[in-house]
Amino acid sequence: MKKVRIYTNEGCGGCQQAKEYLRKNGIDFEEREIGTDESARKELEAKGIQSTPVLEIGGETVVGFDPGRIEELLKAA
């Protein structure tokens, strides 16, 4: 399975939805909390992204909670 990293922020509803979706579907993920992890925040800033959630799946980036795109990337070989 592809490596999944999710950038989150406290109080972000979409972040909670995304994490619940990943858990419900048995998808392992690494969480980076931008409010408490300065390096995670800087990684997103370097990409020009200023919102959460952000998921990185197999080298692709998904901004926002988009279950269809997440599923598509996870299934892609």
C-alpha positions as CSV (number, residue, x, y, z in Angstrom):
1,M,0.0,0.0,0.0
2,K,1.1,3.5,-0.7
3,K,2.5,5.7,2.0
4,V,-0.1,8.3,3.2
5,R,0.8,11.4,5.1
6,I,-1.8,13.9,6.3
7,Y,-1.2,17.4,7.4
8,T,-3.8,18.5,10.0
9,N,-4.6,21.5,12.2
10,E,-6.4,21.4,15.6
11,G,-10.1,22.3,15.2
12,C,-10.2,21.4,11.5
13,G,-13.4,19.6,10.7
14,G,-12.2,18.4,7.3
15,C,-9.0,17.0,9.0
16,Q,-11.2,14.9,11.4
17,Q,-13.3,13.7,8.5
18,A,-10.2,12.7,6.6
19,K,-8.6,10.8,9.5
20,E,-11.9,9.0,10.2
21,Y,-12.2,8.0,6.6
22,L,-8.6,6.6,6.6
23,R,-9.2,4.7,9.8
24,K,-12.5,3.4,8.7
25,N,-10.9,2.0,5.5
26,G,-7.9,0.5,7.3
27,I,-5.4,2.9,5.8
28,D,-2.3,3.5,7.8
29,F,-1.2,7.1,7.8
30,E,1.4,9.5,9.3
31,E,-0.1,12.6,10.8
32,R,1.7,15.9,10.8
33,E,0.0,18.6,13.0
34,I,0.9,22.0,11.7
35,G,-0.1,23.8,14.9
36,T,2.4,22.0,17.0
37,D,5.0,20.9,14.4
38,E,6.8,23.9,12.9
39,S,8.6,21.8,10.3
40,A,5.3,20.4,9.1
41,R,3.9,24.0,8.8
42,K,7.0,25.1,6.8
43,E,6.7,22.1,4.5
44,L,3.1,23.2,3.5
45,E,4.2,26.8,3.2
46,A,7.0,25.8,0.9
47,K,4.3,24.2,-1.4
48,G,2.2,27.4,-1.3
49,I,-0.5,25.6,0.7
50,Q,-2.3,27.5,3.5
51,S,-5.2,25.2,4.4
52,T,-5.7,21.7,5.9
53,P,-6.3,18.9,5.5
54,V,-3.5,18.0,3.0
55,L,-2.9,14.4,2.1
56,E,0.2,13.1,0.3
57,I,-0.4,9.8,-1.3
58,G,2.2,8.1,-3.5
59,G,3.8,11.4,-4.4
60,E,0.5,13.2,-5.2
61,T,-1.0,16.0,-3.1
62,V,-4.7,16.3,-2.2
63,V,-5.8,19.6,-0.7
64,G,-9.0,19.3,1.3
65,F,-11.0,16.1,2.1
66,D,-11.8,14.5,-1.3
67,P,-12.7,10.9,-0.7
68,G,-13.0,10.1,-4.4
69,R,-9.5,11.4,-5.2
70,I,-8.1,9.7,-2.1
71,E,-9.6,6.4,-3.2
72,E,-8.4,6.9,-6.8
73,L,-4.8,7.5,-5.7
74,L,-4.8,4.6,-3.3
75,K,-6.0,2.2,-6.1
76,A,-3.6,3.5,-8.7
77,A,-0.7,1.2,-9.3
